[in-house]
Amino acid sequence: MESSALIFGAGSVGRGFLGQLFSESGYAVVFVDIDEPLIAALNARGAYTLRLAGLTGVEDLVVGFPRTAGVRALDARDVEAVAAEVARASLLATAVGARALESIAPLIAAGLTQRWGSGETAPINIILCENLRDAPDVLRRQVRAALPEALRVHLDARVGFVPAVIARMVPIPTPEQRAADPTFIVAEPYRVLPVDRAAFVGEIPPVAGMQPVTPFVAYTDRKLYIHNAAHAILGYLGYRRGYTYGYEALDDPWVRERVVQALAEASRALIAEYGFEPVSFQEHVDYLLLRFANRVLGDPIERLARDPLRKLAPGDRLVGAARLAEKHGIHPDGLALGIAAALTYDHPTDLHAVELQAALARDGLMVTLERVCGIAADEPLASRVREHYNSLLG
């Protein structure tokens, strides 16, 4: 029987990262999605094209061919087919976005019910590739609730909910690319997938590029407060300056200086919190800025800036980094500018940006700052944000 890896979500992370790693590791790759043209195209071809756009060149890979394992796709609305695939899978993964975890939990529960009903008791692990700090706990609760009560006792011993750090940059395909080939996806070549070693149940499955690490929180915070925070600030400041792509914003000395300032504040805070070695940490930051400057990748500002409500949440990339800086006596002025820039984001097609601007118009800055970001009006951080906010709008 072939080993299969079932991936919930055939989008940027699913096709642009996980599919490659699992296929190279010898797994048959099965995607679960709701995009009917994409599902049909993947099934018709049994493979897809992944273009790796690096700083020094471009390489096209065909994921799933000529390997015999290949690639398949299922419609998430076909509960019976998805459950059957969960029941026989060797490994599961999610790349659906934090807001969609609730929709896949019943599918996983149905599959586990079928799996255990057949007498299979071997552990299975779920690699969670979501930008949500407590994604494993959220999905575990939702799967537990969807399981028959008699089976809930087995969940912790038989299923590992394993968080991962996704640092590969994968822009959304353009309409022209999608029209030419719905399966086509572009990504940078970076291929390191840190996962929480302590979260696995049973043996850790062999996956190319996967690095089980501990303590995992240090790596999640580094990704969130360095990579994600810098991307967000680049997006919001780039939007204010009228740019289309992230690399254009980074070429602007005014934007770059402020991104670097915020990164310096977050770096000092993370080094103080977790004891990272300063020289290697700075090398990590410098390499990240090189990757942000990748013109071939063409990462759009809209992708970097989308969903400001989530990115402004108290524990997320901007406010969370600022809080960690404050904890260690570091004045988060650059991070406060990032928070202010996010609050000004008003792209008309981003529903969460529209919602944020409606709240600001209705309740004012300080009330919105406390409700959305958890920053009280009498805090020094609120004063810094307000100054930058007024300056950006002025």
N, C-alpha and C positions, 0 to 999 in steps of 0.2 A: 504493500500500500504506500502511495507516495506521501511525502510530507507536504502539508499545505499551510500557508500563512494567509489568514483571512483579514483583510484591511477594511475597516469601516471608513469610507471616505476616499474617493478616487480623484481628489483635487490636487492642490499644489503639493502638499506634504505626502499624500498617499502615492501619487504617480511620480512626483518630483524627487522623492527621497526613499520612502520605505519600499516601494516596489522594486527599485534597483537593488537595495541591500538584501532583501529577502530572496530575490531571484538569483543574485550572485551566490547566495548561501545554499542554493539547491532546492528551495521551496517552490512549489506551485503557488502562484500568486492569484488570490481571488479577491476582487474588490466588491464592496457593497455600496451602492450609491442610488440616487434618485434621478440622475441625469440620463434620460432614455437614449438620446443620440450617442452619448459617450458609452453607455453600456452596450449598445448594439455594435458600435465600432470596435470596442475591445474584444467582444465575442467573435466578430467576423474575422478579425486579424489574428487573435490569440497572442498579441504583443502590442507594444507601443513604442514610439520614438521619444527618447529623452535626449535633449540637446544640452550638453554641459558647456556653458559659456564661461570660460576662465579669463584671467587677466592676460594670459599669453596665447590664447587660442580657443577654438571651438571644436568640439567632438560630438558626433551623433552616435548614440547607443540605441540598439533595439532591445528593449527589455522583454524577456520571455521567449526569444528566438535567437539561435537555433536550439536552445535547451528544450528537452522534451517536456519539462514541467509546464512551461507556458504561462499564459495569463488568461483569466476569465473574469466575468463580472456578473453580479446579481442585482436585481432591483430590490431595494430595501422594503418595498411594499409587498414582496412575495415572502411572507413570514415563514411559510413552510420550507421553502428552498434555503433561506438564510439559516434557519434553525438547524437544518440537516447539515449544512456546511460547518456551522459552529460545533456540532456534535462530533465531527470527524477531523477537525482542524488540529494541527500541531502547535499553532501559535496564533494569537489574535493581536490586532492592533487597532487603535482608533486615531483618526485624523479628521474629525468632523467639525471641530470648533466647539468651544465650551458650551455654547447655547444649545447644541444639538445632542449632547450626551443623553439627555432624558429620552430622546426618541429611539436611541439604539439599545437602551437597557432592556426593554422587553424582548428584543430579538436575541440578545445574549442569554437572557434567562430561559427563553424557550429552547435554545440550543443546549444549554447546560442540563435542562430537564431531560431532554432526549438523550444526551450523552450519558448521564448517570443512570437513566432508565435502562440503557443497553448493557449496563454492568461496567462501564469504563470509569475507573476511579483515579487514573493517573492525573497528576496536576496539569493544568494549562495556565499559561501566563498571558496577560493582556498588556501590551506596551501602549501606554497612553501618551500620544503626541499632541497635547493640548496646551495652549497658553493659559493655564489655570492652575494656581498653586496647589489647590486641594482636589484636583481632578480625580485622583484615585479614590479618595474618600467619597466624593460625590457619586461616582459611578458605582462604587461598591454598595452604597445605600440604595441606589435606584435598582440595581440588579437584585439585591436582597429582597426588596419590596415586591419585585415582579415574580420572584420564585414561589412555587408552592410552599406553604409553611413548613411542611415536613422535610424539605430539602435545604432550608436555609442554614441548618446546622453544619452543612458540608462546605459552605462557601469559603470560609477563611482557610481551611486546610487544603482545598483543591484548586483554588484560583488565586493567582498572584496579580495584583493591580499595580503595575510597574510604571512609575512616571519616567518620562524621557525629556531631555533637553534638545529642542530642535533649533539648530543654528544655521542650517543650510538655507540660503535665500532663494526663493522660488517665486518669480513674478507671475501674475495671472496672464494666461495666453491672450493675445490680442484677438479681436473678432476675426481678423483676416487669417490668423494662424488656425483658429478653431474651425473656420469655414473650410480651409484646405485639408485639415486632419483633426478631428475632434479629440484624438488621443494624444496629440503632440504636446509636449511640455518642455519648458526651458528651466534650467537651474544652474547654480554655480557648482563647481566640482567638489567643494568642501564636503567631507563624508564621515564626520565623527558624530556618533550618536551616544552621548552619555546617558546611562540609565541607573536607577537606584538598585545597587546590588542587594540591599537588605529586603527589597520588596518581592523578590522572586519566591515562588513556592516550588520546591523540587529543584532539579538541575537547571542551570541557566542555559537556554538554547543557544546554539552557535549561530551568530548573525554577523556578517561582514560589517566592519565599521562600528559595531556596538561596543561600548566601553562601560562595563559595570563599575560604578564608583561609590565611595562612601567617605565622609558624610555627604549625602546627595544634596542637602539644602544649600551647601556652599556653591554648588554648581548651578542650581536653579536660580539662586539669587544673583550670581554672576551674570547669567544669561539675561535675567529680567532687568537688572539695574544697569547693565552695561549695553548689551546688544539691543534689547527691546527699548530701553529708555532712549538710547542715542538715535535709533531708527525713528522713534516717535517725535523726538525734538527736531530731527532733520526734516521729517514730514511736515510738522506744523510750521516751522520757520520757513521751510521751502514754499509752503502754500502761501504764507504771508507775502513772500517775495515774488510770487507768480511763476514758479518753476513747475515743470511737468515731471521731471525725473529726479530721483535722489542724488545722482552724481552731479547734476547741475547745481543743486543746492549746496552740495559739499564743495564745489568749486568757488562758491561765493565766500570771500574771506570773512565777511561779517557773520554768516551762518556758521562756517567752520569753527571760528574762534569760540562761538557760544556753545557749540556741540562739544568741543574739546574741553571747555570749562566745566560743563556738566559731567563729562566723563571723568575728569580729574577729581571732582567732589565724590562721585560714586565710587571711584577706585579707592580713594583713601578710606572711605567708610567700609568697604568690603575687606580691604587688607586689615583694618583694625578689628573687624568682626570675626574673620575666619583665619587670619594668619597667612594669607597668600604671600608668596615671595614677591617683593615689589618689582624686581627687574623683569621676571618672567611675566608678571601681571601686565606691566606696561607693554611688553612685547605682544601680548594678546590683544591689547587695546589698539596698538599701532597696526597690527595685521587686520583687525576688524575694520579700521578706517580705510585701509587699502581695498578690502572687499566691498565696502560701501561705494568706492569710486569706480566700480566695474561698469564701464559704459556698455559693454556688450550685453550684460544682463538686463539693462534697461528697466530697473525697478521704479515703478511710478509713485509719485507723491501720494496719490489717492490710496494706494495700498498701505503705505507707511502710516498714513494719518487716520485711516478709517476706524470707526467705532470709538470716538473720544470718551464716551461715558465709561466704557470698560477700562480704558487706559488711564482714566483719572480716578479710578476707585482707590480707596485708602491704602490697600496693600499692593497695588499694582506698580508698574514700572516707574512712574513719575513721582507720585506721592510717597510710595514705599521707599524709593531711593533717597528722597529728601528726609524722610523720618530716620532712616539709618544714619544718614550724615549728621543729623541733629543729635542722635544718640551718642555719637563719638565727638561731639563738640566742633563739628565742621559746618560752616555757614553755607547752606545750599542755595546760593544765589543763582547759579546757572540752572539748577534743577527747578527753582522757582520760576525762572523765565520759561522753561519747558512747560510747566503747569499752566502758566498764563497763556502761552501760545496755543495750548490745547483748548483752553476755554474760548479762544477766539475763533476756533475752526468752525466754519459755517458752510461747508460744501452742500449745495442744495439737494444732491442725490443721496447723501449719507443720512439715513433716517435718524441715527443716533446723534449726529451733529445737529440736525433740525430740532430734535427733542431738547438737546442741551441749550440751544439758542432760545428756544421758547421758555425754558426755565429761567434763563438769565433775564429775558425781557419781562417775565412775570414777577420774579422774586428778587432780582438784583444779584450783584456779584457775590456779596458776602454770605447771603443765605444759601445760594447755590454752591458756593465753595464748601460750606459746612455739610450740606446734604449729599453732594456728589463725592467730595474728596475727604470729608471728615476733618477739615481744617477749621477750627473755631476762629471767629472774627478777631478775638483779642490775642491771637498767637502772633509771634514775630514772622512766622512763615506766611501768614495771611497778608501781613503788611507788604512783604516782599512780592508776593504774587500780585497784589492790587497795583503796586507801582509799575510792575512790568506790563500788566494787563492794560492799564491806562496809556502807557507809552506805546504799546503795539497798536492800539486803536487810534491813538492821536496822530 
